[in-house]
Amino acid sequence: MHRVCVVEDDDNIRELLVYALTQSGFDVGGYADGTLFYTALNAAVSNAEPPVLILLDVMLPGEDGISLLKKIRASKKTENIPIIILTAKGAEHDRVKGLDLGADDYITKPFSVVEVIARIRAVLRRSVPKTDAPSVLAIGGIVLSPCKRTVFVNGVEIILTYKEFELLHYLMRKKDIVLTREIILNHIWGGDYLGESRTVDVHIKSLRQKLGSAGGIIKTVRNVGYKIEE
């Protein structure tokens, strides 16, 4: 049975989600406090029983959701656990920040339980690991390790955000192939992402800056999208 963690301080919302997910066949753990959840998460990981997905509210007592998201993505033991953040209506800043830090999707309150379950299943489908991917990619002085989640440019390690890493990894795997903004959005942010295509442009600009002179391998294809070309 797949275990899902629901981290939500509103008792009514948490209990509703726990009940609905349990009825849908998931093993569910509910947590009202961010600090208590993180302690439980570490214990589960130590016992080789990490959750398959985390539903994480942004506004939490003890430790807020954004802080927890950073810590989860910063740890090698938990960095690949899919996370869906729960945000208040109109809290665009939280949604953008959460996605940029590595959230796989977001759901805005109020929401329908049917939508939550559908989003969870969609994220779980996308998160199935690709076992045939190469261990290291090297193009134009950039060396990227998907397993170690490291990027080196001419021997110097470059620190990227979660989404920047995913974007660079995708472009490098599709070397010489022109990718539209819509294709990139769908692959990196998911088909349910409601943001605009300018999100891709902003991340490409940030990537180029961090990669320095090596960033020139990311080519703009006018009126279409981007590609990596050595």
N, C-alpha and C positions, 0 to 999 in steps of 0.2 A: 504494500500500500504506500502511496506517495504522501510524504508529510509536507504540509504547507504551514508556515508560521504567519499568524495574523497579529500585527503589532498596531494596536489601536486603543486609545485611552477612553473613547466613548463606549461605555458598557453596552448600550443598545446596538450600536453598529457592530462591535466586536462579536457579540453573541449571535447576531443575525448571520454574520459571515461564517463563523465557526459552524453553526447549524447547517447552513446551505451547502458549505463545502463538504461537510461530513456526509450529508445526504447524497452528494455527487460522487462519493467514493474516495474522498481524500482523508488521510489521517491529519488532523488539524490541532495545532497548539495556539492558544490565544494568550496575548500578553498586553497588559495595560500600561506598562512602564518600559521605556527604552533601555535603561540600565539593566533591569532584570532580564529582559530579552537577550541582551548581548552576552550576559553571563550564561544563560541557557544555551545560546548558540555555540559558544566556545566549548561547552560541555558535550554537546551533541557531535560537534566536529571531532573532538578528542576521542569519542567513542565510535568514530567512523560512521556516524548516522546523521549527516547534514541534511537539512531540508531541501526539497527539490525546488522550492520557490518561497519567497518572502513577500507578503503584502505589508507595506511599511507606510504608516501615516507620517506626514511631515511634522505636524505639531504634536509633540509628546512631552510628558513630564519626565524628569530625570535626565534624559538625553534626547535631543530632537532627531527627527528622521534624517535630515541632511547630514548631520554629524555621524550618525550610525552608518549611513550609506558610504561615506568616505572611509570609515574604518573597515567595513566589510570588503570594499574594493581594494584596500591597501594591503590586505592580508592574503598571502599565497594560498592559504587553506580555504578561504571563503570567496575569493575574488570572482569565481565563475558561477556562484549561485544566482539564478535569475531573481530580479527584484522589480516589483511593481509598486510605485509610490502612490499614496492616496493624498490628494490635495484639495483644498477648499476651492469653491467656485471663484474664479477671478484671480487666483493666485498664480499668475503666469510666471512670475519670477521663480517660484519654487519648482514649477514643472520644468522650466528650461534648465535651471541649475541641477535638478535631479537627473535629468537626461544627460547632461554634460558630464556629470560625475559617474555615470555608468548605470543608471536605472534602465531597465529594458522596456518599460512602458509606464504610463501613468493613468490613473482613473480619477475623475473629478467628482467630488461630492456635490449634490446627492447623486447616487447611482442606482442602477437596478442590479439585483443579484445575478440575473441572467447574464448581464454584460460582464460582470466580474468573472464569472466562471468561464465565459467565452474568451476573455482576455488572457486568463491564466492558461487555458489550453493552447491558445495561439503562441504565447511566449514559450511554453514548454516544448511545443513542436519546433520552434526556431532554435532552441537551445541544445538540441541533440548534437553532440560533438561530431566533428568530421574527422574520421580516423585516417583518411587517405591524404590529408594535407601535409605538405613538406614541413620538416622540423625547423628549417631556417630559410628565409628569403633574403637575397642580396641583390640590390640593383643600384648602380650609380653611387657607390660609397655608403649606401644605407643597408644595414644588416638588421633584420627584424626576426625575433624568435617568438613564435606564437605560444610555445609552451612556457617559456620563461617570462613572456610579456615584456621583453626588453627591445629597445631600439638604439642602435649605435650608428653615428655618422662619422666616418673616417676615424673610427676607434674611440670616439667620445660618446658616452651614453647621453641620450636625450630623453627628458621626462615628458610624457604625453598624458593627457587626460584619457579616461576610458574610451570615450567616443572618438577622440583623435587617433588612438591606437587602432581601434576597429576600422576606421576609415582608411588609414594608411595600409593596414593589412589587406583590406578588400581591394584597394587600387593596385597593390603590388601583385596580388594573386591574379588580377585581370590585366596584367601588363600588355600594353599596345591595343587594348580594347577600349573604345569610347563608351563611357557610361553616362547616361543622362542623369540629371539631378533627381528625377523621379525614381529611377532604378536604385540610386544610392540611398535615397531616403527610405525606400521600401526595405532594402537589405539591412541598413545600419539602425534605423529608428523603428522599423516595423511598419506593416501595411496599415495599421490603425492610427499611426501618428498623424495628428491634425495640424501640425505646424506647417510653415511655408518653406518652399525650396531654398530660400535665402539661408536657411540653417546650414545647408551644405556649403555655400559660398563662405560663410563665416568660419567654418571649421577648416576649409581648404586654406584660407588666408592664414589662420593660426598655425596650421601644419607647415606651410612654407616658411613662415618666420622662424619656427623652432628648428627646422631642418637646415636653415641657413642656405649656403650655396647649393647644397644637395637638393633643396626644395624645387629647383628648376626642372627636375624630372616630372613634376606634376604639371601637365600641360592643360591649358584651357582650350576647349573646342568651342568656338564662338557659336552662341545660340543653341548649344546642345548640352554640353556638360564638361567632363574631365577624363583624362587618361594619364597613365604613367608611361613615359617613353624615355628610354635611356639615350 
